[in-house]
Amino acid sequence: MISYEPFWNTLKKSSESTYTLINKHNISSATIDKLRHGKPLTTTTLNDLCRVLRCRIENIVEYVESPLDQHL
């Protein structure tokens, strides 16, 4: 399972907020909603978040093993 918990921690430590992400950096409110609800994001969106927050990908997402994961 992909977790966006690192994103929220990174956002708290930054000078940005969801408001500035939407209004200053043109991150859509739908993207913020996806982050809040653990929905899939594109790699382009992840790249944009890393660029805006000046961080690495592991500061946005992490993989957490879950019994709900699809069997391969």
MDTraj code that builds the backbone (N, CA, C; nanometers):
import mdtraj as md
import numpy as np

residues = "MET ILE SER TYR GLU PRO PHE TRP ASN THR LEU LYS LYS SER SER GLU SER THR TYR THR LEU ILE ASN LYS HIS ASN ILE SER SER ALA THR ILE ASP LYS LEU ARG HIS GLY LYS PRO LEU THR THR THR THR LEU ASN ASP LEU CYS ARG VAL LEU ARG CYS ARG ILE GLU ASN ILE VAL GLU TYR VAL GLU SER PRO LEU ASP GLN HIS LEU".split()
xyz = np.array([
    [0.0851, -0.1172, 0.0000],
    [0.0000, 0.0000, 0.0000],
    [0.0894, 0.1232, 0.0000],
    [0.0539, 0.2206, -0.0803],
    [0.1276, 0.3460, -0.0840],
    [0.0667, 0.4413, 0.0181],
    [0.1521, 0.4991, 0.1010],
    [0.1089, 0.5945, 0.2029],
    [0.1644, 0.7325, 0.1691],
    [0.0818, 0.8334, 0.1854],
    [0.1242, 0.9722, 0.1653],
    [0.1534, 1.0423, 0.2975],
    [0.1639, 0.9668, 0.4045],
    [0.1948, 1.0246, 0.5349],
    [0.3228, 1.1092, 0.5307],
    [0.4278, 1.0639, 0.4584],
    [0.5478, 1.1490, 0.4508],
    [0.5193, 1.2865, 0.3884],
    [0.4265, 1.2918, 0.2924],
    [0.3913, 1.4209, 0.2321],
    [0.3400, 1.5172, 0.3380],
    [0.2478, 1.4709, 0.4216],
    [0.1887, 1.5586, 0.5228],
    [0.2929, 1.6053, 0.6238],
    [0.3853, 1.5174, 0.6593],
    [0.4936, 1.5573, 0.7497],
    [0.5857, 1.6589, 0.6833],
    [0.6176, 1.6363, 0.5568],
    [0.7032, 1.7291, 0.4822],
    [0.6335, 1.8634, 0.4665],
    [0.5060, 1.8614, 0.4364],
    [0.4309, 1.9861, 0.4202],
    [0.4301, 2.0664, 0.5496],
    [0.4122, 2.0004, 0.6636],
    [0.4121, 2.0686, 0.7938],
    [0.5444, 2.1390, 0.8194],
    [0.6544, 2.0769, 0.7765],
    [0.7877, 2.1320, 0.8002],
    [0.8253, 2.2419, 0.7005],
    [0.7493, 2.2518, 0.5934],
    [0.7818, 2.3497, 0.4890],
    [0.7101, 2.4819, 0.5150],
    [0.7404, 2.5795, 0.4314],
    [0.6717, 2.7090, 0.4390],
    [0.5449, 2.7094, 0.3549],
    [0.5132, 2.5949, 0.2939],
    [0.3952, 2.5828, 0.2075],
    [0.2764, 2.5282, 0.2860],
    [0.1594, 2.5420, 0.2275],
    [0.0361, 2.4859, 0.2835],
    [-0.0452, 2.4326, 0.1662],
    [-0.1538, 2.3635, 0.1966],
    [-0.2380, 2.3181, 0.0856],
    [-0.2896, 2.4389, 0.0077],
    [-0.3141, 2.5484, 0.0766],
    [-0.3601, 2.6709, 0.0099],
    [-0.2566, 2.7199, -0.0912],
    [-0.1314, 2.7294, -0.0507],
    [-0.0288, 2.7787, -0.1437],
    [-0.0007, 2.6782, -0.2544],
    [-0.0099, 2.5497, -0.2239],
    [0.0085, 2.4502, -0.3297],
    [-0.0953, 2.4705, -0.4397],
    [-0.2188, 2.4962, -0.3996],
    [-0.3267, 2.5145, -0.4966],
    [-0.3167, 2.6502, -0.5660],
    [-0.3027, 2.7563, -0.4890],
    [-0.3143, 2.8914, -0.5439],
    [-0.1847, 2.9514, -0.5969],
    [-0.0721, 2.9095, -0.5449],
    [0.0557, 2.9644, -0.5907],
    [0.1256, 2.8709, -0.6892],
    [0.1145, 2.7400, -0.6655],
    [0.1904, 2.6429, -0.7448],
    [0.1037, 2.5622, -0.8418],
    [-0.0241, 2.5940, -0.8484],
    [-0.1170, 2.5303, -0.9432],
    [-0.1308, 2.3793, -0.9271],
    [-0.1173, 2.3312, -0.8044],
    [-0.1488, 2.1918, -0.7746],
    [-0.3004, 2.1872, -0.7574],
    [-0.3661, 2.0978, -0.8264],
    [-0.5125, 2.0987, -0.8237],
    [-0.5675, 2.0549, -0.6873],
    [-0.6853, 2.1046, -0.6568],
    [-0.7517, 2.0631, -0.5329],
    [-0.7855, 1.9138, -0.5398],
    [-0.8054, 1.8620, -0.6609],
    [-0.8300, 1.7180, -0.6775],
    [-0.7073, 1.6376, -0.6344],
    [-0.5881, 1.6902, -0.6617],
    [-0.4647, 1.6230, -0.6188],
    [-0.4556, 1.6210, -0.4671],
    [-0.4875, 1.7324, -0.4041],
    [-0.4855, 1.7378, -0.2574],
    [-0.5862, 1.6375, -0.2012],
    [-0.7016, 1.6274, -0.2644],
    [-0.8032, 1.5308, -0.2219],
    [-0.7509, 1.3875, -0.2365],
    [-0.6798, 1.3600, -0.3468],
    [-0.6213, 1.2268, -0.3667],
    [-0.5191, 1.1968, -0.2576],
    [-0.4385, 1.2946, -0.2207],
    [-0.3400, 1.2761, -0.1139],
    [-0.4112, 1.2470, 0.0187],
    [-0.5171, 1.3191, 0.0448],
    [-0.5920, 1.2997, 0.1702],
    [-0.6533, 1.1607, 0.1799],
    [-0.6947, 1.1066, 0.0648],
    [-0.7662, 0.9786, 0.0655],
    [-0.6841, 0.8609, 0.0136],
    [-0.5531, 0.8799, -0.0030],
    [-0.4665, 0.7689, -0.0420],
    [-0.4916, 0.7163, -0.1821],
    [-0.5370, 0.8008, -0.2713],
    [-0.5654, 0.7605, -0.4094],
    [-0.4384, 0.7712, -0.4940],
    [-0.4323, 0.7005, -0.6063],
    [-0.3133, 0.7026, -0.6918],
    [-0.2854, 0.8405, -0.7513],
    [-0.1560, 0.8728, -0.7623],
    [-0.1087, 0.9946, -0.8280],
    [-0.0161, 0.9553, -0.9424],
    [-0.0068, 1.0402, -1.0418],
    [0.0871, 1.0146, -1.1512],
    [0.2287, 1.0503, -1.1077],
    [0.3253, 0.9967, -1.1778],
    [0.4644, 1.0315, -1.1484],
    [0.4912, 1.1781, -1.1809],
    [0.4179, 1.2334, -1.2746],
    [0.4319, 1.3766, -1.3059],
    [0.3892, 1.4606, -1.1857],
    [0.2800, 1.4231, -1.1229],
    [0.2333, 1.4944, -1.0042],
    [0.3314, 1.4785, -0.8898],
    [0.3833, 1.3580, -0.8704],
    [0.4838, 1.3362, -0.7657],
    [0.6075, 1.4218, -0.7920],
    [0.6476, 1.4303, -0.9173],
    [0.7606, 1.5137, -0.9547],
    [0.7328, 1.6607, -0.9201],
    [0.6133, 1.7076, -0.9532],
    [0.5761, 1.8465, -0.9236],
    [0.5801, 1.8739, -0.7734],
    [0.5290, 1.7814, -0.6938],
    [0.5303, 1.7993, -0.5481],
    [0.6735, 1.8032, -0.4943],
    [0.7584, 1.7147, -0.5460],
    [0.8993, 1.7148, -0.5038],
    [0.9667, 1.8468, -0.5404],
    [0.9372, 1.8975, -0.6586],
    [0.9975, 2.0229, -0.7047],
    [0.9511, 2.1399, -0.6181],
    [0.8209, 2.1476, -0.5941],
    [0.7658, 2.2577, -0.5153],
    [0.8167, 2.2533, -0.3712],
    [0.8193, 2.1345, -0.3122],
    [0.8605, 2.1207, -0.1723],
    [1.0113, 2.1023, -0.1566],
    [1.0819, 2.0962, -0.2711],
    [1.2285, 2.0792, -0.2709],
    [1.2691, 1.9609, -0.1829],
    [1.2138, 1.8447, -0.2198],
    [1.2406, 1.7249, -0.1405],
    [1.2557, 1.6040, -0.2318],
    [1.2876, 1.4927, -0.1726],
    [1.3015, 1.3667, -0.2451],
    [1.1688, 1.2918, -0.2412],
    [1.1551, 1.1959, -0.3308],
    [1.0307, 1.1189, -0.3432],
    [0.9922, 1.0499, -0.2116],
    [1.0909, 1.0052, -0.1355],
    [1.0594, 0.9379, -0.0090],
    [1.0047, 1.0344, 0.0963],
    [1.0105, 1.1647, 0.0682],
    [0.9481, 1.2630, 0.1555],
    [0.8015, 1.2879, 0.1172],
    [0.7567, 1.2185, 0.0125],
    [0.6190, 1.2315, -0.0351],
    [0.5420, 1.1004, -0.0170],
    [0.6042, 0.9885, -0.0523],
    [0.5361, 0.8588, -0.0465],
    [0.6241, 0.7537, 0.0204],
    [0.5580, 0.6507, 0.0707],
    [0.6297, 0.5331, 0.1195],
    [0.5421, 0.4114, 0.0951],
    [0.6070, 0.2988, 0.0779],
    [0.5347, 0.1728, 0.0638],
    [0.5238, 0.1090, 0.2010],
    [0.4026, 0.0718, 0.2380],
    [0.3762, 0.0025, 0.3631],
    [0.3059, -0.1270, 0.3287],
    [0.3664, -0.2379, 0.3644],
    [0.3045, -0.3676, 0.3359],
    [0.1704, -0.3787, 0.4075],
    [0.0747, -0.4335, 0.3362],
    [-0.0600, -0.4436, 0.3905],
    [-0.1238, -0.5758, 0.3494],
    [-0.2034, -0.6359, 0.4373],
    [-0.2734, -0.7582, 0.3996],
    [-0.3794, -0.7309, 0.2927],
    [-0.4115, -0.6060, 0.2686],
    [-0.5082, -0.5686, 0.1654],
    [-0.4446, -0.5584, 0.0271],
    [-0.3105, -0.5666, 0.0202],
    [-0.2420, -0.5599, -0.1090],
    [-0.2878, -0.6737, -0.1985],
    [-0.2936, -0.6463, -0.3260],
    [-0.3301, -0.7476, -0.4255],
    [-0.2234, -0.8562, -0.4305],
    [-0.2655, -0.9815, -0.4368],
    [-0.1709, -1.0916, -0.4500],
    [-0.1147, -1.0940, -0.5906],
    [0.0142, -1.1158, -0.6023],
    [0.0790, -1.1207, -0.7335],
    [0.1038, -1.2627, -0.7749],
])
top = md.Topology()
chain = top.add_chain()
for i, resn in enumerate(residues, 1):
    res = top.add_residue(resn, chain, resSeq=i)
    for name in ("N", "CA", "C"):
        top.add_atom(name, md.element.get_by_symbol(name[0]), res)
traj = md.Trajectory(xyz[None], top)
